[in-house]
Amino acid sequence: GAGVSQSPSNKVTEKGKDVELRCDPISGHTALYWYRQSLGQGLEFLIYFQGNSAPDKSGLPSDRFSAERTGGSVSTLTIQRTQQEDSAVYLCASTVDRTANYGYTFGSGTRLTVV
Amino acid sequence: KNQVEQSPQSLIILEGKNCTLQCNYTVSPFSNLRWYKQDTGRGPVSLTIMTFSENTKSNGRYTATLDADTKQSSLHITASQLSDSASYICVVSRIASGTYKYIFGTGTRLKVLA
């Protein structure tokens, strides 16, 4: 597609439930990132996928968080047993390659509210 | 420690006025620096990208400067418009173990008033 698409745009869930957030990157972009933006905070790196390489999971805050990228395209971020502190906007970004010479494109994010 | 600090945290200006946002970083080794604009409820959109050898880069009414010696960057907005109201985020990238890492500032929230 023309841009990075994320769904759902808003998600309200009860504490303890699992949620799945989806990211559809720009076609042909080999690198995909997940970030989290809490209210009043900067962007927090979560996980990075590059082609067929093993993902960089160094930013995942706990083992309740996981992500996968199937077929090198669509990615799903899963949060198990959600907690109230998981409430944030989850942003996905993709870029052409790993050289960082190109800007990367963000999706509009998924606003997650855990009640 | 690799950090990016932005100032001011928030800024209110009148339409038509100019303003300058600051970004100081302690990221090493430096790869490049980007300024993003993030409208409320939207993802960040790239304004400029600057490498080590570039001192200034313009994108319409936005002009970014980079001083790699002092590790400072600024984003100057000329003749502000109401649509400039947004958060402006400075992002510095570094190379670590062959992978690019991005360090984000917490942003400056700009409000332009009529």
Interface residues (C-beta under 8 A of the other chain):
Chain A: V4 Y33 Y35 G40 Q41 G42 L43 E44 F45 Y48 Q50 D56 L91 A93 R98 T99 A100 N101 G103 Y104 T105 F106 G107 S108 G109
Chain B: S31 N32 R34 Y36 G41 R42 G43 P44 V45 S46 I49 I89 V91 S93 T99 Y100 K101 Y102 F104 G105 T106 G107
